[in-house]
Amino acid sequence: MNPVNYFRLLRPHQYLKNTFVWVGLIYFHPFAWEKVTQVGTVFLAFCAAASCVYVFNDIFDAASDRLHPIKRHRPIANGSVSIRSAWVLSAILALLGLGLAAVVSDQAIILIGLYLIINMAYSLRLKEVVILDVFIISAGFMLRILAGTVGTGIPPSQWLLLTGLMVTLFLGFAKRRAELLMLENSHQTDPVSVRRVLNDYSPVVLDQLTSITAACTVLSYGLYTVSPDTVKAHGTYALFYTLPFIIYGVFRYLFLLHHHARGSDTAKDLLTDTHLMLTGLLWLVVTLSVLA
């Protein structure tokens, strides 16, 4: 038994997605230091829950993953981790996620539970339903935002929830477009070897959906920054100056998608592209400076 294979099975680089739980706290005014521990615990709970879902998904996708040019190297697909061991690990992670949520609040338990249920349904069937599959992915991110707000007693901003919905739909449709590009570049004729639902998508439709959700992301965030409620809460119009970072980040992601065949792994893209990393860091610094 090689611990490295189990570590790979958890996909720790994907924990970057769980930073969505911090969004509500960043924009909460006045900043509540006492909430940091609670949000941090929710973050850890989602790390455990997300890894549980990844293991669960890999168990059911083992056969198809063996046909995939990249996924065939996953621990369960290549046989380095047994199905039985994977089931045990998935159960432990689910209990750990729920246990950590229980430390925070009943609402956090419910939201983590919903995340597990929705994503397991996604792994079993919903990932094969066109368009709904991306909405399920988006729902996972929205539950993260809600767990970091409602789950910790922070009232969520409706504009931020809308922005979160738009950006996660954008990333979801971009992921499907990237998978189609991967299919084309690998000269495979069978979409099932990559993802069955790709049979129901086309490049034209996905380009339209990514364009619409990209525009809505920029628009909703821009409207949030100039909303009277936002200005009143923070006492400044300066949040508007963080908008260029959002615009650049969206444009850069589209560039990577169409010119470098990126986008199939959002977390990996964010961690490996210098432009995106610097944009995210500058956005965070400027945002915190404005809200300080």
Buried (B, 14 or more C-beta within 10 A) or exposed (E): EEEEBBEBBBBBBBBBBBBBBBBBBBBBEEEBEEBEEBBBBBBBBBBBBBBBBBBBBBBBBBEBBBBBEEBBEBBBBBEBBEEEBBEEBBEBBBEBBBEBBBBBBEBBBBBBBBBBEBBBEBBEEBBBBEBBBBBBBBBBBBBBBBBBBBBBEBEBBEBBBBBBBBBBBBBBBBBBBBBBBBBEEEEBEEBEBBBBBBEBBEEEBBBEBBEBBBEBBBEBBBEBBEBEEBBEBBEEEBBBBBBEBBBBBBBBBBEBBBEEBBBBBBBBBBEEBEBBEBBBEBBBEBBEEBBE
